[in-house]
């Protein structure tokens, strides 16, 4: 299941942390170890994606580094925050369900001309730290939280969004 997850997520530039976490939670692995295993697998997969996106020239470095630089310290703090098992599993499940619902929103809901970033796209740096903290708290890379917001605000074209999310995860 991990190999298939890695293969599928790597094919689109993501790491698979959310699926690793779900598989590990369902297997009954101690919730305190779950983020370590999930993030380790995530790093291996997304490192390759980040390199491929960089070589293809689709990474918008200025924005990607800004979002990642704001999120990384917050993710570190999230990882240090003590949390009980039921709160951890509830937060992980709820955040993944809400992210899935965000992906169902039509792209046009955010306004603006087709192909043009919306006014909300400029606010993405404000979302980076809270998303990083949440990612650190639940032990996944956070790209699953960031990518839908970048997509809805038309922050960049799809491959650049995936490249930014890959760097964010890494």
N, C-alpha and C positions, 0 to 999 in steps of 0.2 A: 504493500500500500504506500509506503514511503517512496519507493522508487517511482511508481506511477505518478504520485503527487509531484515529486521533483521534476519528472519529465514534462508533465502537463504545464506546471507553473513556469518552468524555464522556457518553454516554447513561446510564452508571451512576455517574458522578462521579469516575472515575479518570483518570489522565493517559496511560497507555500506554507508559511508559518501558521496561518490560521487553520489549515487542514491538518498539519502536523499536531497542532495543539488539540484539535477536536479528536483526532485519532488516539492521541495519548490520553486524553481525558476519558474517552470511552473505554480504553484498555485498563483503566484503574491505576495508572502510574501516579505516584505521589505528586500532588499539585505543586509542591515546592521544587521538584526536579523538572517538571514539565517545561517551564520556560527555557531552561538550560539546553535541553535536548532540542526543542523546537527552534530556538535561535541558532544553535550550532548548525542544524540542517539548513536553515534559512540562509545563513552566511555563505555556506558552500555553494548553494545554488545561485544566489543573487550576485555573488562576486563575478561569476562568469557572465551573467546578464549585463552587469555594469560595464565590463570590459567590451562586450560585443556592441553595446549601445554607443560607447565612447568611440570605438573604431569606426562605426557607421556614421559618426558625426551628428547624431540626433539628440545628444544630451545638451540641454540648454544650461550650461555650467553656472552662469551667474545666479539664476533663479534656483537651480537644484542645490547648489552649495549654500545659498542663503537659507532655504527651508531646512536642509539637513543640519546646518550649523545651529539653528535655533532649536531644532528638535532633539539633537543628540544629548545635550546636558539634561534636558527634561526627561528623556528616556532613561538616562542613568539614575536620576532621582526616583522615577517610577519603579525601576528595578530594585531600589533600596527600600521602598515603602513596604512595611509589613502589612500583610493582608491575610485574612482567614480563608480557609478552603471554600466555604459556601459563598463568601463574598467574591472570591476570585473566579469561581465557576460561573456565578451569576453575571458578573461584569464581563467576562469573556464571552459568554453566550449572548448577552444583550447587545454588546458592541458589534458582534458579528452579524446578528440579525438586523440591527439598524443599518449597518453598512450595506447589507444585501438589499434592504428596502431603498436606500439611496440610489443604488444602481438601477433600480426600476423607474426612477424619475425620468421623465423625458428631458432631453438636452435643451429643448427650447424653453423650458420653464424659467431659465435664468435670464432671459431677455437679451437684448443686444443684437447687432446684425450677425447674420450667419457667418461663421468662420472668424469672427472678431471676439477677443476676450471681453468678458463682461466687466462691469465696475467691481464686482466681487472678486475677480481674479487678483486685483491689487491687494486684497485683504488676506491672501493666503499666508503670508508670513505671520499674521496674528494667530492663525490656526495651527501653525507648526509646533509650537511648544506644548499646547494641550494635547495634540495628537501624539507627540513624542512621549509625553508622560503616560498617556493611556497605553501606548504600545509597550513601554517599559513595565508598566504595572501588570499587564496580561501576558507579557513575554513573547510578543511577536514583533516583526519589523516595523509595522505601522503603515506600510504602503497600501494595505487594504483599506485603511482609513483615509489616507491622503488622495489616492487616485480618483475615487468618486467625486471628491470636491474639486479637484483640478479639472476633471472632465466636465462637470456641471457648469463650472465658471468659464469653460473654454480657455483655460490658462495657456494651453498650447495644443498642437495637433497630437493625435493619439500616441504615436511612437515617442514623442518627446515627453508626454505624460508618463508613459511606461518607463522611460529612461530615468526621469526624475524620481518616480516611485521606487525604482530599483536602487538608486543611490541612497534614498531616504531609508530603505530597508537595511541596506548594508551599513 
